[in-house]
C-alpha cells in the first residue's frame, strides 16, 4: 500500500455550496481541487444555524456528530433523525432534500460522501488500543482519522500521528501489511472501488 500522512495544514476550509456553513475538507479523490468532481470526500463541517444541506446526486452520505449538543436531520419527508450521540454515523442519499435543526448550539460534524457508481464505503468509529492491521487489497483504499490520542504507522516508513491528523492508505506500492499502533480513537473509512 502507498501511505500518505495528512496533517491539519494540508486540510482545506471551504464555503458550503449553498453558502450556509463551512467545511474543512480533509481528503478527496481523484482531486480536492474541484469540489464538483470527486469519487469520495471526507470533511468536517461547522454548522452555526438551522438550514438546508447541499445535494449531491448519485452519492451516498454518512454523517455523525463530532462536537456540540447535536442536531436533527429531516431527510425528504421522513421522520426527523436525531444526531446527538458522538460519532454514531447516519447514512442517507445525497440527492435527498435534507435540512438540519440545531439542538441549542452550533455543532461540528464528520462527513463522508461517496459517489455510488465508483465506490462503496464502510464508515466506523473505533477505539485504538494497541495495534490495528491493514491488509493490502487491489480495490481498497483506507482513510483513517485520529480523532484523539497518538499513533504510529509501521510499514515502509514510520509515520507519527497526533490528534486531528489523518492517513490515506491506497493500493499499490509496499505489498506488506501496515500496522497502526497507539492509543485513542479513530474514524475508519474503507472505500472499495467498483462495488457501489
Wavefront OBJ file of the C-alpha trace (Angstrom):
o trace
v 0.000 0.000 0.000
v 1.020 3.576 -0.550
v 0.706 5.588 2.661
v 0.277 9.344 3.000
v 0.098 11.391 6.195
v -2.391 14.280 6.105
v -1.640 16.996 8.636
v -4.061 19.736 9.662
v -2.070 22.178 7.490
v -2.989 20.008 4.467
v -6.726 20.409 5.063
v -8.719 22.993 3.121
v -11.537 25.123 4.595
v -14.197 25.999 2.018
v -17.620 27.627 1.977
v -20.642 25.341 1.543
v -22.051 25.267 -1.971
v -25.306 26.766 -0.652
v -23.473 29.357 1.460
v -24.885 28.098 4.764
v -21.711 26.991 6.513
v -18.083 25.957 6.265
v -16.419 22.641 5.509
v -12.869 21.626 6.312
v -12.009 19.209 3.525
v -9.599 16.570 4.799
v -9.231 14.386 1.711
v -10.881 13.764 -1.642
v -10.296 11.711 -4.776
v -9.450 11.994 -7.551
v -8.649 15.636 -6.757
v -9.638 18.026 -3.978
v -9.110 20.980 -6.333
v -12.527 20.622 -7.983
v -15.295 20.401 -5.344
v -17.818 19.391 -8.025
v -15.805 16.395 -9.267
v -14.887 13.681 -6.782
v -15.415 9.964 -6.263
v -15.239 10.352 -2.484
v -14.683 13.139 0.014
v -14.083 13.287 3.773
v -14.677 16.527 5.665
v -15.639 18.206 8.927
v -18.471 20.756 8.759
v -19.143 23.696 11.076
v -22.879 24.309 11.440
v -23.884 27.537 13.162
v -27.564 27.740 12.214
v -30.532 25.710 11.031
v -30.851 25.226 7.284
v -30.802 23.075 4.174
v -27.930 20.813 3.184
v -26.402 20.874 -0.286
v -27.487 17.986 -2.500
v -25.051 15.528 -4.070
v -26.960 13.474 -6.684
v -25.615 9.981 -7.246
v -23.806 9.929 -3.898
v -24.235 8.250 -0.539
v -23.621 10.410 2.532
v -22.507 9.449 6.035
v -22.711 11.991 8.838
v -22.057 11.936 12.588
v -21.834 14.462 15.394
v -18.249 15.368 16.317
v -18.672 18.238 18.801
v -21.644 20.057 20.301
v -25.118 19.159 21.595
v -26.346 17.703 18.301
v -28.952 18.322 15.626
v -31.997 16.798 13.982
v -31.972 15.900 10.298
v -35.110 15.864 8.184
v -34.481 13.730 5.092
v -37.112 14.164 2.360
v -40.476 13.721 4.098
v -39.293 11.193 6.691
v -39.374 11.480 10.456
v -36.551 13.583 11.953
v -33.315 11.710 12.695
v -31.597 12.839 15.882
v -27.792 13.160 15.850
v -26.890 13.565 19.497
v -24.536 10.618 20.023
v -20.941 11.424 19.215
v -19.580 9.694 16.087
v -22.622 7.488 15.547
v -22.962 7.627 11.754
v -26.193 8.002 9.782
v -26.318 7.127 6.065
v -28.610 8.830 3.537
v -28.840 9.541 -0.188
v -27.024 12.636 -1.401
v -29.898 13.604 -3.684
v -32.381 13.687 -0.780
v -33.752 17.065 0.301
v -32.145 17.316 3.730
v -32.224 20.021 6.393
v -30.716 20.293 9.846
v -32.051 21.827 13.068
v -29.549 22.528 15.835
v -30.303 21.287 19.347
v -29.439 24.539 21.069
v -25.901 25.432 19.974
v -23.500 25.178 16.994
v -22.021 21.783 16.148
v -19.231 20.229 14.156
v -19.952 17.032 12.268
v -17.894 14.440 10.428
v -18.917 13.759 6.815
v -18.152 11.154 4.182
v -19.597 11.466 0.665
v -19.114 8.636 -1.850
v -20.169 8.532 -5.496
v -22.060 5.251 -5.507
v -21.203 4.242 -9.097
v -17.486 4.436 -8.233
v -17.069 3.213 -4.639
v -18.873 1.684 -1.703
v -17.960 2.722 1.824
v -17.917 1.303 5.321
v -17.620 4.061 7.938
v -16.730 3.094 11.501
v -15.789 4.738 14.807
v -13.405 2.590 16.840
v -11.159 2.833 19.905
v -7.444 2.474 19.172
v -5.948 0.216 21.812
v -2.696 -1.316 20.618
v -2.119 -2.493 17.036
v -4.657 -2.238 14.167
v -3.648 -4.125 10.985
v -4.499 -3.041 7.421
v -4.104 -5.612 4.640
v -3.218 -4.544 1.086
v -6.112 -5.130 -1.340
v -6.149 -4.124 -5.007
v -9.536 -2.352 -4.892
v -9.446 -0.934 -1.348
v -8.450 2.487 -0.044
v -8.402 3.187 3.698
v -8.912 6.651 5.156
v -8.025 6.864 8.863
v -8.690 9.940 11.026
v -7.179 10.065 14.500
v -9.939 11.780 16.479
v -7.904 11.758 19.688
v -4.685 10.294 21.064
v -1.362 9.409 19.465
v -0.416 6.707 16.970
v 2.391 5.409 14.772
v 2.008 3.746 11.379
v 4.524 0.982 10.786
v 5.155 -0.055 7.199
v 7.511 1.164 4.530
v 8.252 4.211 6.699
v 7.179 5.009 10.231
v 4.705 7.884 10.496
v 3.725 9.619 13.739
v 0.134 10.859 14.048
v -1.245 13.365 16.512
v -4.871 14.071 17.343
v -6.720 15.544 14.349
v -4.354 14.127 11.730
v -5.222 11.517 9.093
v -3.754 8.726 6.994
v -4.548 7.602 3.483
v -3.629 4.021 2.544
v -4.047 3.388 -1.198
v -3.485 0.335 -3.422
v -0.019 -0.246 -4.861
v 3.480 0.282 -3.563
v 4.590 -1.649 -0.485
v 2.943 -5.132 -0.504
v 3.289 -5.616 3.258
v 0.592 -5.151 5.877
v 0.531 -1.729 7.547
v 0.090 -1.566 11.312
v -1.307 1.424 13.192
v -0.271 1.272 16.839
v -1.199 3.638 19.635
v -3.951 4.781 21.917
v -7.001 6.939 21.281
v -9.943 6.762 18.886
v -10.236 6.682 15.100
v -12.755 7.074 12.325
v -12.110 4.403 9.682
v -13.432 4.711 6.142
v -12.995 1.623 3.975
v -13.522 2.581 0.326
v -13.971 -0.300 -2.121
v -13.819 0.517 -5.808
v -16.470 -0.684 -8.206
v -18.974 -2.121 -5.719
v -21.300 0.842 -5.335
l 1 2 3 4 5 6 7 8 9 10 11 12 13 14 15 16 17 18 19 20 21 22 23 24 25 26 27 28 29 30 31 32 33 34 35 36 37 38 39 40 41 42 43 44 45 46 47 48 49 50 51 52 53 54 55 56 57 58 59 60 61 62 63 64 65 66 67 68 69 70 71 72 73 74 75 76 77 78 79 80 81 82 83 84 85 86 87 88 89 90 91 92 93 94 95 96 97 98 99 100 101 102 103 104 105 106 107 108 109 110 111 112 113 114 115 116 117 118 119 120 121 122 123 124 125 126 127 128 129 130 131 132 133 134 135 136 137 138 139 140 141 142 143 144 145 146 147 148 149 150 151 152 153 154 155 156 157 158 159 160 161 162 163 164 165 166 167 168 169 170 171 172 173 174 175 176 177 178 179 180 181 182 183 184 185 186 187 188 189 190 191 192 193 194 195 196
